[in-house]
Amino acid sequence: MNPETAITISHVSKVFNNGVVALNDVNMKVNQEDFVSLVGPSGCGKSTILRIIAGLSESSGGEIEWADRSLKEQIAFVFQDPALMPWSTVQNNIRLPLKLMGISKRMADVSIAKTLELVGLENFANAYPRQLSGGMKMRVSIARAIVTEPRVLLMDEPFGALDDITRTNLNDELLSLWNHQRQTILFVTHNIYEAVYLSKRVVVMAANPGRAIAEIPIDEPLPRTEAFRTSERYLNYCQQVYAALSEAMDPQSQESPRQFFSV
Ligand SMILES: Nc1ncnc2c1ncn2[C@@H]1O[C@H](COP(=O)(O)OP(=O)(O)OP(=O)(O)O)[C@@H](O)[C@H]1O
């Protein structure tokens, strides 16, 4: 495996017990410190592939190869629903994964304080989830995911339920986090603009059966800036993703990937 490669997904398929072919021959490479977004119509298997990579679901065929065993064990998952414990303070919600790992309270306190600062919630350590806005709850959810310093972050539409301004702010905060910790990130979204703004590469998937049909590299330095968001280049990238998505939505489109991944 190329030393730059973190995860190689080869010919992965998934057939559920009810006969639904959620994925068919999915091939993808994810590099170390990559930021890859998956976009595609509802039901094309974005969540399914993320769950298979996380080991939350088994594939029906194919292979997922990791650069090293420890990488596979240092994954964190962020869902659309922050799913915080309402009876616990912000810091105790973040403490949970550290507790499960058996980290001492003293060391956990240090990690929690550092992580709260990273997500801008240092003044809310003792607040309860009901006292937080939607965006702040999502920051707690991200803090809980990164407090163990995972090397791979799998994010399933984390900002899907937020308003546009909050989403835009969190996009910038996520890139700043990535710049600081350099995790390998796989990010599912329905939002083309978000995908282009955040990613090094956007993978477009089609449904019935779920498969990757295109990969659009976003050749711009990370983290991104407001200047990029308002540039013509940004719009051009969005148009490229939109065109590939239109193809993905076309029920006649059963052909193999246009720009294939070198698996
Ligand atoms: N546990 C399950 N049992 C049977 N079918 C399932 C199961 N989970 C998902 N599916 C089906 O597999 C296909 C892919 O689902 P998946 O949730 O991965 O799609 P998605 O692209 O993430 O969709 P969305 O964008 O709506 O979240 C869909 O047809 C879905 O109905």
The ligand as an ORCA input file, in Angstrom:
! r2SCAN-3c Opt
* xyz 0 1
  N     -30.800     -1.952      8.025
  C     -31.252     -1.891      6.776
  N     -32.052     -2.882      6.284
  C     -32.486     -2.844      5.015
  N     -32.203     -1.849      4.135
  C     -31.430     -0.852      4.567
  C     -30.926     -0.806      5.905
  N     -30.183      0.317      6.054
  C     -30.225      0.953      4.861
  N     -30.972      0.254      3.971
  C     -31.218      0.602      2.569
  O     -29.944      0.697      1.935
  C     -29.935      1.770      0.999
  C     -28.812      2.720      1.355
  O     -29.120      3.366      2.597
  P     -28.204      4.499      3.229
  O     -28.854      4.961      4.476
  O     -26.813      4.032      3.305
  O     -28.304      5.645      2.119
  P     -27.861      7.173      2.199
  O     -27.223      7.489      0.901
  O     -27.060      7.405      3.430
  O     -29.283      7.886      2.317
  P     -29.669      9.306      2.939
  O     -28.948     10.333      2.127
  O     -31.142      9.389      2.762
  O     -29.244      9.312      4.381
  C     -31.329      2.399      1.049
  O     -32.085      1.831      0.021
  C     -31.850      1.976      2.401
  O     -33.256      1.899      2.386
*
